Amino acid sequence: QVQLVESGGGLVQPGGSLRLSCAASGSGFSINDVGWYRQAPGKQRELVASITSVGITNYADSVKGRFTISRDNAKNTVYLQMNSLEPEDTAVYYCNAMVVIGVFQYSYWGQGTQVTVSS
């Protein structure tokens, strides 16, 4: 069984920074692409950033230049460094990982972590 656990959310003032972590636990798996998504109240979930198994990254226009996604394959962990945070970044942040077990690939979601940007 594979579990994804996000951490690192919290309350931060505008202009501040947070680093989110998404850690996968279990055995007998590997991780391909991983994405960080967010969902604000009353809005649809949106892709914020993604990273492939070989480190190719992609970002939503709204976070380019402010957010950085990275991964540590040895720790089965993906990070989202968020700088210059704005109130519009307030949302629940979720990670989604494409997990390979045997010859099959599955989509896993974490439970989400709240990020609130407010003065």
C-alpha positions, 0 to 999 in steps of 0.5 A, spaced: 500 500 500 502 506 498 500 513 501 502 520 500 502 525 505 503 532 504 506 537 510 508 544 510 502 548 509 500 554 514 499 561 515 503 566 512 503 573 510 503 576 503 510 576 500 512 570 505 515 563 503 513 556 505 515 549 502 510 544 501 513 536 502 509 530 499 512 524 501 510 517 499 511 511 503 510 504 502 514 498 498 515 495 492 513 502 488 516 507 484 514 514 482 513 517 475 510 524 474 508 528 480 503 534 480 502 539 485 494 542 485 490 547 489 483 548 490 480 555 493 473 555 496 468 555 490 473 554 485 476 548 481 482 544 482 488 547 478 495 544 476 500 549 479 506 545 478 509 538 475 515 534 475 517 528 471 521 522 473 527 525 470 526 532 473 522 536 467 518 541 470 512 545 468 508 551 472 502 555 471 503 562 469 500 564 475 506 561 479 512 562 474 518 565 477 515 564 484 514 557 485 519 551 484 518 544 484 523 539 485 524 532 487 528 527 491 528 520 489 532 517 494 526 519 499 520 519 495 519 526 496 517 532 492 517 539 494 514 545 492 518 551 494 513 557 494 516 564 495 513 571 494 506 568 496 500 572 495 493 572 498 490 569 491 495 563 493 490 561 499 488 554 497 488 547 499 494 544 496 494 537 494 500 532 491 498 527 485 503 522 484 503 517 478 505 510 482 508 504 478 507 498 482 509 492 478 507 493 471 501 498 472 501 505 474 496 508 479 494 515 480 495 517 488 492 523 491 495 526 498 490 528 503 491 536 502 495 541 506 492 548 507 496 554 505 493 561 507 496 567 505 493 573 509 496 579 513 
